Amino acid sequence: MISSQILSSGDQQQSVSMKSSNTAEEFFFQSHPFSDLILLVQDKQLYVDKSVLAIGSKVFHKYIQDETINSIEIIDVSPNEMIELLRFLYPQFHCTINNQNVTILLILAYRFEIDFLSSACRTFILFYLSKIEIINMYKNRNNKLIKQEDGTCLSISSIIDILCIWFREFLYINDTICCEAILNKISYCNISSIIQSNDFKNLEDNIKWRIFQVRAKYLENQYLSIV
């Protein structure tokens, strides 16, 4: 998930989110009226309602066609991440997409085919990218910084991990607009920072090639501008 150190969304917002998450944990960790399905997530049991999941998720809707199913094992996700997703399906929870949850919500929304949530995450990410201002603080053109909406300045390389994840997810669904917006920001990162990124290392070779290609194009344009 996105580090709060990198993308700060404010202490007040985090406090509200934590209170809501605690309430959600109490709700999903216990059987409640109308709960008729258990999600097995690692060592936890989450009690949910088939009707709610079927309405919000195309994937769960397919599973629940079999009325005999009373439990589903969910792999490759933590209980907290699953609860964060479930909160958006239940109207009693006040939910907002923020810098801390947008990445995992994007991944899970596409995985479980929750269209309204994947669309909301897409809008959030495009808006965030549009607000990043690339600035030069030093004579060395490799020292690029991003100026965020709150005025905070960070090295563009500090968000390379999250940019790689976003690019991978949008590339999988062939979202050209999002891919181009993300690659535009990645192009400012120097090669050494890109290679050192753990999330970059985990990408498929064809995705790595796309990133190297856009960085090479950026350097070519920079060279031509000073010749």
Secondary structure, DSSP 8 states (H G I E B T S, - for coil): ---TTTS---HHHHHHHHHHHHHHHHHHTS--TT--EEEEETTEEEEE-HHHHHHH-HHHHHHTTSTT--EEEE-SS-HHHHHHHHHTTSTTS-----TTTHHHHHHHHHHTT-HHHHHHHHHHHHHHHHH-EEEE-SSSTT-EEEE-TTS-EEEGGGGHHHHHHHHHHHHHTT-HHHHHHHHHHHTTS-HHHHHH-HHHHTS-HHHHHHHHHHHHHHHHHHHHHH-
